[in-house]
Amino acid sequence: MRFQAPSGMHDILPEDQPFYQKVYDMAANMADFYGFQRIDTPLVEEAELFSKGIGTATDIIERQMYVLRTRGGDYLALRPEFTAAISRAYIEKGMFNLPQPVKLYTSGPLFRYERPQLGRFRQFHQIDFEVFGEESSVIDAQLIQIFYNILKELKFKNLVVEINSSSGYKNKEQEF
């Protein structure tokens, strides 16, 4: 019997660690600069959290979540995204009582049962920024700026930010 990593998942070898760490450090620096605090949520959550948070009719819920039943009968899922779990923590821990807005960020592995293909894995890593307690275009612009700055600091070239409004306006493109 020969053991290997599950399909769509891979090891991050020692020679690749500095690259991952650089991205995580860059995100942490941007988060600190813009006043975001780190939050870490469990890798496993109640499956219903994602069906309520994402919606029951999405591809993620219907076909892409890794779900399991515990011996005690709990129906759990490996987290397919961060927003639902961070929202749960915000509510459960009473962060709505803190001065608003509450600005949180996290990073780490996520899991989706997809057909593995170039650039798409079943286990992947993501950086996430969330703002609770305030909705404004200023917050939206700040989040766009954060990710633009991360990519710029990582030496990505020819970056273009496209902003689309669902209110009927045509796509607007801004090159930085």
RAGISUL-V241068 format. One record per pair of residues at least 12 apart in sequence whose C-alpha atoms are under 8 Angstrom apart, sorted by the first residue. I is the first residue (numbers start at 1). J is the second residue. If there is no record, write none. Layout:
BEGIN
i=[I:I]
j=[J:J]
END
This chain:
BEGIN
i=[7:7:8:8:8:8:8:8:8:9:9:9:9:10:23:23:24:24:26:26:27:27:30:30:30:31:31:35:36:36:36:36:36:37:37:37:38:38:38:39:39:39:39:40:40:41:41:41:42:43:43:43:43:44:44:44:44:45:45:45:45:45:46:46:46:46:47:47:47:47:48:48:49:49:49:50:53:53:54:60:60:63:64:64:64:64:65:65:65:65:65:65:65:66:66:66:66:78:78:79:79:80:80:80:81:81:82:82:83:83:96:100:100:100:101:101:101:101:102:102:102:103:103:103:103:104:104:104:105:105:105:105:106:106:106:107:107:107:107:108:108:108:109:109:109:109:110:110:110:110:111:111:129:148:159:159:160:160:160:160:161:161:161:161:162]
j=[116:122:115:116:117:120:121:122:123:121:122:123:124:123:150:154:107:127:150:153:127:150:146:149:150:105:146:103:102:103:104:105:129:103:104:105:104:105:106:86:104:105:106:106:107:85:86:89:85:78:79:109:110:76:77:78:79:76:77:78:79:85:74:75:76:77:67:75:76:77:75:76:84:85:88:84:83:84:84:80:112:113:80:112:113:114:77:78:79:80:111:112:113:78:111:112:113:110:111:110:111:110:111:112:110:111:110:128:128:130:133:132:133:134:131:132:133:134:131:132:133:129:130:131:132:129:130:131:127:128:129:130:127:128:129:125:126:127:128:125:126:127:123:124:125:126:123:124:125:126:123:124:143:161:175:176:173:174:175:176:173:174:175:176:174]
END
